[in-house]
Amino acid sequence: MKYNLALFAVLLMWSCNSEQTQNLEQLDKKSAREVTLTTLEKGDSILHITKQNIWYNGENVAQKVDTLITAAKPQTWNSTDTSSLRHVPIFVTVQ
């Protein structure tokens, strides 16, 4: 019984480690949409930068960069939070 449990544990660890992740550099950009989200702090402002590249048949057919600027600590009615917008989680919705 001990050997069966040990074998199961080893097989489980091996199967978890065998999953490989693909870096973006390795993904096929023949036909794809690549979106990069960046947050930069500049003085008392936060820059939310979105870069998009659209690939079709191996060619980059469109590029666009958008920047939204917000205050690092917006004034709200509930100002108990002392963190900056730089540390707010990013939620992405794909439609």
KEKE-899361 format. One record per residue: residue number from 1; residue in one letter; x, y, z of N, C-alpha, C in turn. Coordinates in Angstrom, 1 decimal. Layout:
% KEKE-899361
r pos = NUM; code = a; nx = X; ny = Y; nz = Z; cax = X; cay = Y; caz = Z; cx = X; cy = Y; cz = Z .
...
END
This chain:
% KEKE-899361
r pos = 1; code = m; nx = 0.8; ny = -1.2; nz = 0.0; cax = 0.0; cay = 0.0; caz = 0.0; cx = 0.9; cy = 1.3; cz = 0.0 .
r pos = 2; code = k; nx = 2.0; ny = 1.3; nz = 0.8; cax = 2.9; cay = 2.4; caz = 0.8; cx = 3.5; cy = 2.7; cz = -0.6 .
r pos = 3; code = y; nx = 3.9; ny = 1.6; nz = -1.2; cax = 4.5; cay = 1.7; caz = -2.5; cx = 3.5; cy = 2.3; cz = -3.6 .
r pos = 4; code = n; nx = 2.2; ny = 1.8; nz = -3.5; cax = 1.2; cay = 2.3; caz = -4.4; cx = 1.0; cy = 3.8; cz = -4.2 .
r pos = 5; code = l; nx = 1.0; ny = 4.3; nz = -3.0; cax = 0.8; cay = 5.7; caz = -2.7; cx = 2.0; cy = 6.5; cz = -3.1 .
r pos = 6; code = a; nx = 3.2; ny = 6.0; nz = -2.9; cax = 4.4; cay = 6.7; caz = -3.4; cx = 4.4; cy = 6.8; cz = -4.9 .
r pos = 7; code = l; nx = 4.1; ny = 5.7; nz = -5.6; cax = 4.0; cay = 5.6; caz = -7.0; cx = 3.0; cy = 6.6; cz = -7.5 .
r pos = 8; code = f; nx = 1.9; ny = 6.7; nz = -6.9; cax = 0.8; cay = 7.6; caz = -7.3; cx = 1.3; cy = 9.1; cz = -7.2 .
r pos = 9; code = a; nx = 2.0; ny = 9.4; nz = -6.1; cax = 2.5; cay = 10.7; caz = -5.8; cx = 3.6; cy = 11.1; cz = -6.9 .
r pos = 10; code = v; nx = 4.4; ny = 10.2; nz = -7.2; cax = 5.5; cay = 10.4; caz = -8.2; cx = 4.8; cy = 10.7; cz = -9.6 .
r pos = 11; code = l; nx = 3.9; ny = 9.8; nz = -9.9; cax = 3.2; cay = 10.0; caz = -11.2; cx = 2.4; cy = 11.3; cz = -11.3 .
r pos = 12; code = l; nx = 1.8; ny = 11.7; nz = -10.2; cax = 1.1; cay = 13.0; caz = -10.2; cx = 2.0; cy = 14.2; cz = -10.3 .
r pos = 13; code = m; nx = 3.2; ny = 14.1; nz = -9.6; cax = 4.1; cay = 15.2; caz = -9.8; cx = 4.7; cy = 15.3; cz = -11.2 .
r pos = 14; code = w; nx = 5.0; ny = 14.1; nz = -11.8; cax = 5.5; cay = 14.1; caz = -13.1; cx = 4.5; cy = 14.6; cz = -14.1 .
r pos = 15; code = s; nx = 3.2; ny = 14.3; nz = -14.0; cax = 2.2; cay = 14.8; caz = -14.9; cx = 2.0; cy = 16.3; cz = -14.8 .
r pos = 16; code = c; nx = 2.1; ny = 16.8; nz = -13.6; cax = 2.0; cay = 18.3; caz = -13.4; cx = 3.2; cy = 19.0; cz = -14.0 .
r pos = 17; code = n; nx = 4.3; ny = 18.4; nz = -13.9; cax = 5.5; cay = 19.1; caz = -14.5; cx = 5.6; cy = 18.9; cz = -16.0 .
r pos = 18; code = s; nx = 4.9; ny = 18.0; nz = -16.6; cax = 5.1; cay = 17.7; caz = -18.0; cx = 4.3; cy = 18.7; cz = -18.8 .
r pos = 19; code = e; nx = 3.3; ny = 19.5; nz = -18.2; cax = 2.6; cay = 20.5; caz = -19.0; cx = 3.6; cy = 21.7; cz = -19.3 .
r pos = 20; code = q; nx = 3.6; ny = 22.0; nz = -20.5; cax = 4.5; cay = 23.1; caz = -20.9; cx = 3.7; cy = 24.3; cz = -21.3 .
r pos = 21; code = t; nx = 4.2; ny = 25.5; nz = -20.9; cax = 3.5; cay = 26.7; caz = -21.4; cx = 4.2; cy = 27.3; cz = -22.6 .
r pos = 22; code = q; nx = 3.5; ny = 27.9; nz = -23.4; cax = 4.0; cay = 28.5; caz = -24.6; cx = 4.2; cy = 30.0; cz = -24.4 .
r pos = 23; code = n; nx = 5.4; ny = 30.5; nz = -24.6; cax = 5.7; cay = 31.9; caz = -24.5; cx = 5.1; cy = 32.6; cz = -25.7 .
r pos = 24; code = l; nx = 4.8; ny = 33.8; nz = -25.6; cax = 4.2; cay = 34.6; caz = -26.7; cx = 5.0; cy = 34.5; cz = -28.0 .
r pos = 25; code = e; nx = 6.3; ny = 34.5; nz = -27.8; cax = 7.3; cay = 34.5; caz = -28.9; cx = 7.1; cy = 33.2; cz = -29.7 .
r pos = 26; code = q; nx = 6.7; ny = 32.2; nz = -29.1; cax = 6.6; cay = 30.9; caz = -29.8; cx = 5.2; cy = 30.7; cz = -30.5 .
r pos = 27; code = l; nx = 4.2; ny = 31.5; nz = -30.1; cax = 2.9; cay = 31.4; caz = -30.7; cx = 2.9; cy = 31.7; cz = -32.2 .
r pos = 28; code = d; nx = 2.1; ny = 31.1; nz = -33.0; cax = 2.0; cay = 31.4; caz = -34.4; cx = 1.3; cy = 32.7; cz = -34.6 .
r pos = 29; code = k; nx = 2.0; ny = 33.6; nz = -35.2; cax = 1.3; cay = 34.9; caz = -35.5; cx = 0.9; cy = 35.0; cz = -36.9 .
r pos = 30; code = k; nx = 0.6; ny = 33.9; nz = -37.5; cax = 0.1; cay = 33.9; caz = -38.9; cx = -1.2; cy = 34.7; cz = -39.0 .
r pos = 31; code = s; nx = -2.1; ny = 34.4; nz = -38.1; cax = -3.4; cay = 35.1; caz = -38.1; cx = -3.8; cy = 35.2; cz = -36.6 .
r pos = 32; code = a; nx = -3.5; ny = 36.4; nz = -36.0; cax = -3.8; cay = 36.5; caz = -34.6; cx = -3.9; cy = 38.0; cz = -34.2 .
r pos = 33; code = r; nx = -4.5; ny = 38.2; nz = -33.0; cax = -4.6; cay = 39.6; caz = -32.5; cx = -3.8; cy = 39.6; cz = -31.2 .
r pos = 34; code = e; nx = -2.8; ny = 40.4; nz = -31.1; cax = -1.9; cay = 40.5; caz = -29.9; cx = -2.2; cy = 41.8; cz = -29.2 .
r pos = 35; code = v; nx = -2.5; ny = 41.7; nz = -27.9; cax = -2.8; cay = 42.8; caz = -27.1; cx = -1.9; cy = 42.9; cz = -25.9 .
r pos = 36; code = t; nx = -1.2; ny = 44.0; nz = -25.7; cax = -0.3; cay = 44.2; caz = -24.5; cx = -0.9; cy = 45.3; cz = -23.7 .
r pos = 37; code = l; nx = -1.0; ny = 45.0; nz = -22.4; cax = -1.5; cay = 46.0; caz = -21.4; cx = -0.3; cy = 46.4; cz = -20.5 .
r pos = 38; code = t; nx = -0.1; ny = 47.7; nz = -20.4; cax = 1.0; cay = 48.2; caz = -19.6; cx = 0.5; cy = 49.3; cz = -18.7 .
r pos = 39; code = t; nx = 1.0; ny = 49.4; nz = -17.4; cax = 0.6; cay = 50.4; caz = -16.5; cx = 1.9; cy = 51.1; cz = -16.1 .
r pos = 40; code = l; nx = 2.0; ny = 52.4; nz = -16.3; cax = 3.2; cay = 53.2; caz = -15.9; cx = 2.7; cy = 54.3; cz = -14.9 .
r pos = 41; code = e; nx = 3.6; ny = 54.6; nz = -13.9; cax = 3.3; cay = 55.7; caz = -13.0; cx = 4.2; cy = 56.9; cz = -13.4 .
r pos = 42; code = k; nx = 3.6; ny = 58.0; nz = -13.6; cax = 4.3; cay = 59.2; caz = -14.0; cx = 3.8; cy = 60.3; cz = -13.2 .
r pos = 43; code = g; nx = 4.6; ny = 60.7; nz = -12.2; cax = 4.3; cay = 61.7; caz = -11.2; cx = 3.1; cy = 61.3; cz = -10.4 .
r pos = 44; code = d; nx = 2.0; ny = 62.1; nz = -10.4; cax = 0.8; cay = 61.8; caz = -9.7; cx = -0.3; cy = 61.2; cz = -10.6 .
r pos = 45; code = s; nx = 0.2; ny = 60.7; nz = -11.8; cax = -0.8; cay = 60.1; caz = -12.8; cx = -0.4; cy = 58.7; cz = -13.1 .
r pos = 46; code = i; nx = -1.3; ny = 57.9; nz = -13.5; cax = -1.1; cay = 56.6; caz = -13.9; cx = -1.5; cy = 56.5; cz = -15.4 .
r pos = 47; code = l; nx = -0.6; ny = 55.9; nz = -16.2; cax = -0.8; cay = 55.8; caz = -17.7; cx = -1.2; cy = 54.3; cz = -17.9 .
r pos = 48; code = h; nx = -2.4; ny = 54.1; nz = -18.5; cax = -2.9; cay = 52.7; caz = -18.8; cx = -2.7; cy = 52.6; cz = -20.3 .
r pos = 49; code = i; nx = -1.7; ny = 51.9; nz = -20.8; cax = -1.4; cay = 51.8; caz = -22.2; cx = -1.8; cy = 50.5; cz = -22.8 .
r pos = 50; code = t; nx = -2.6; ny = 50.5; nz = -23.9; cax = -3.0; cay = 49.3; caz = -24.6; cx = -2.4; cy = 49.3; cz = -26.0 .
r pos = 51; code = k; nx = -1.6; ny = 48.3; nz = -26.3; cax = -1.0; cay = 48.2; caz = -27.7; cx = -1.7; cy = 47.0; cz = -28.3 .
r pos = 52; code = q; nx = -2.1; ny = 47.2; nz = -29.6; cax = -2.7; cay = 46.1; caz = -30.3; cx = -1.9; cy = 45.9; cz = -31.7 .
r pos = 53; code = n; nx = -1.7; ny = 44.6; nz = -32.0; cax = -1.2; cay = 44.2; caz = -33.3; cx = -2.1; cy = 43.2; cz = -33.9 .
r pos = 54; code = i; nx = -2.5; ny = 43.3; nz = -35.1; cax = -3.3; cay = 42.3; caz = -35.8; cx = -2.5; cy = 41.7; cz = -36.9 .
r pos = 55; code = w; nx = -2.4; ny = 40.4; nz = -36.9; cax = -1.6; cay = 39.6; caz = -37.9; cx = -2.6; cy = 38.9; cz = -38.8 .
r pos = 56; code = y; nx = -2.4; ny = 38.9; nz = -40.1; cax = -3.2; cay = 38.1; caz = -41.0; cx = -2.3; cy = 37.6; cz = -42.1 .
r pos = 57; code = n; nx = -2.4; ny = 36.3; nz = -42.3; cax = -1.6; cay = 35.6; caz = -43.3; cx = -0.1; cy = 35.9; cz = -43.1 .
r pos = 58; code = g; nx = 0.4; ny = 36.0; nz = -41.9; cax = 1.8; cay = 36.3; caz = -41.7; cx = 2.2; cy = 37.8; cz = -41.8 .
r pos = 59; code = e; nx = 1.3; ny = 38.7; nz = -42.1; cax = 1.6; cay = 40.1; caz = -42.2; cx = 0.9; cy = 40.9; cz = -41.1 .
r pos = 60; code = n; nx = 1.6; ny = 41.9; nz = -40.6; cax = 1.1; cay = 42.8; caz = -39.6; cx = 0.2; cy = 43.8; cz = -40.3 .
r pos = 61; code = v; nx = -1.1; ny = 43.6; nz = -40.3; cax = -2.0; cay = 44.5; caz = -41.1; cx = -2.5; cy = 45.7; cz = -40.3 .
r pos = 62; code = a; nx = -2.4; ny = 45.7; nz = -39.0; cax = -2.8; cay = 46.9; caz = -38.2; cx = -2.1; cy = 47.0; cz = -36.9 .
r pos = 63; code = q; nx = -1.9; ny = 48.2; nz = -36.4; cax = -1.3; cay = 48.5; caz = -35.1; cx = -2.0; cy = 49.7; cz = -34.5 .
r pos = 64; code = k; nx = -2.2; ny = 49.7; nz = -33.2; cax = -2.8; cay = 50.8; caz = -32.5; cx = -2.3; cy = 50.9; cz = -31.1 .
r pos = 65; code = v; nx = -2.1; ny = 52.1; nz = -30.6; cax = -1.7; cay = 52.3; caz = -29.2; cx = -2.7; cy = 53.3; cz = -28.6 .
r pos = 66; code = d; nx = -3.3; ny = 52.9; nz = -27.5; cax = -4.2; cay = 53.8; caz = -26.8; cx = -3.7; cy = 54.1; cz = -25.4 .
r pos = 67; code = t; nx = -3.9; ny = 55.3; nz = -24.9; cax = -3.4; cay = 55.6; caz = -23.5; cx = -4.5; cy = 56.3; cz = -22.8 .
r pos = 68; code = l; nx = -4.8; ny = 55.8; nz = -21.6; cax = -5.8; cay = 56.4; caz = -20.7; cx = -5.0; cy = 56.9; cz = -19.5 .
r pos = 69; code = i; nx = -5.2; ny = 58.2; nz = -19.1; cax = -4.5; cay = 58.8; caz = -18.0; cx = -5.5; cy = 59.0; cz = -16.8 .
r pos = 70; code = t; nx = -5.1; ny = 58.5; nz = -15.6; cax = -5.9; cay = 58.7; caz = -14.4; cx = -5.0; cy = 59.2; cz = -13.3 .
r pos = 71; code = a; nx = -5.6; ny = 59.7; nz = -12.3; cax = -4.9; cay = 60.1; caz = -11.1; cx = -4.5; cy = 58.9; cz = -10.4 .
r pos = 72; code = a; nx = -3.3; ny = 58.9; nz = -9.8; cax = -2.8; cay = 57.8; caz = -9.0; cx = -3.7; cy = 57.4; cz = -7.9 .
r pos = 73; code = k; nx = -4.2; ny = 58.4; nz = -7.2; cax = -5.2; cay = 58.2; caz = -6.1; cx = -6.4; cy = 59.0; cz = -6.4 .
r pos = 74; code = p; nx = -7.4; ny = 58.5; nz = -7.1; cax = -8.6; cay = 59.3; caz = -7.4; cx = -9.3; cy = 59.7; cz = -6.2 .
r pos = 75; code = q; nx = -9.9; ny = 60.9; nz = -6.2; cax = -10.7; cay = 61.4; caz = -5.1; cx = -12.1; cy = 60.7; cz = -5.2 .
r pos = 76; code = t; nx = -12.5; ny = 59.9; nz = -4.2; cax = -13.8; cay = 59.3; caz = -4.2; cx = -14.5; cy = 59.6; cz = -2.9 .
r pos = 77; code = w; nx = -15.8; ny = 59.3; nz = -2.7; cax = -16.5; cay = 59.5; caz = -1.5; cx = -15.9; cy = 58.5; cz = -0.4 .
r pos = 78; code = n; nx = -15.5; ny = 57.3; nz = -0.8; cax = -15.0; cay = 56.3; caz = 0.1; cx = -13.4; cy = 56.3; cz = -0.1 .
r pos = 79; code = s; nx = -12.7; ny = 57.2; nz = 0.5; cax = -11.3; cay = 57.3; caz = 0.3; cx = -10.5; cy = 56.6; cz = 1.4 .
r pos = 80; code = t; nx = -11.0; ny = 55.5; nz = 1.9; cax = -10.3; cay = 54.8; caz = 3.0; cx = -9.1; cy = 53.9; cz = 2.4 .
r pos = 81; code = d; nx = -9.1; ny = 53.6; nz = 1.1; cax = -8.1; cay = 52.8; caz = 0.5; cx = -6.9; cy = 53.8; cz = 0.2 .
r pos = 82; code = t; nx = -5.7; ny = 53.4; nz = 0.6; cax = -4.5; cay = 54.2; caz = 0.4; cx = -3.6; cy = 53.7; cz = -0.7 .
r pos = 83; code = s; nx = -4.0; ny = 52.6; nz = -1.4; cax = -3.2; cay = 52.1; caz = -2.4; cx = -3.4; cy = 53.0; cz = -3.7 .
r pos = 84; code = s; nx = -2.5; ny = 52.7; nz = -4.7; cax = -2.6; cay = 53.4; caz = -5.9; cx = -3.3; cy = 52.6; cz = -7.0 .
r pos = 85; code = l; nx = -3.7; ny = 53.3; nz = -8.0; cax = -4.3; cay = 52.5; caz = -9.2; cx = -3.3; cy = 51.6; cz = -9.8 .
r pos = 86; code = r; nx = -2.0; ny = 51.8; nz = -9.6; cax = -1.0; cay = 50.9; caz = -10.2; cx = -1.2; cy = 49.5; cz = -9.7 .
r pos = 87; code = h; nx = -1.7; ny = 49.3; nz = -8.5; cax = -1.8; cay = 48.0; caz = -7.9; cx = -3.2; cy = 47.4; cz = -8.0 .
r pos = 88; code = v; nx = -4.1; ny = 48.0; nz = -8.8; cax = -5.4; cay = 47.5; caz = -9.0; cx = -5.4; cy = 46.3; cz = -10.0 .
r pos = 89; code = p; nx = -6.1; ny = 45.2; nz = -9.7; cax = -6.0; cay = 44.1; caz = -10.7; cx = -6.6; cy = 44.5; cz = -12.0 .
r pos = 90; code = i; nx = -6.1; ny = 43.8; nz = -13.1; cax = -6.6; cay = 44.0; caz = -14.4; cx = -7.5; cy = 42.8; cz = -14.8 .
r pos = 91; code = f; nx = -8.7; ny = 43.1; nz = -15.2; cax = -9.7; cay = 42.2; caz = -15.7; cx = -9.8; cy = 42.4; cz = -17.2 .
r pos = 92; code = v; nx = -9.8; ny = 41.3; nz = -18.0; cax = -9.8; cay = 41.3; caz = -19.4; cx = -11.1; cy = 40.6; cz = -19.9 .
r pos = 93; code = t; nx = -11.9; ny = 41.2; nz = -20.7; cax = -13.0; cay = 40.6; caz = -21.3; cx = -12.8; cy = 40.4; cz = -22.8 .
r pos = 94; code = v; nx = -13.0; ny = 39.2; nz = -23.3; cax = -12.8; cay = 39.0; caz = -24.7; cx = -14.2; cy = 38.7; cz = -25.3 .
r pos = 95; code = q; nx = -14.6; ny = 39.4; nz = -26.3; cax = -15.9; cay = 39.2; caz = -26.9; cx = -15.8; cy = 38.8; cz = -28.4 .
END
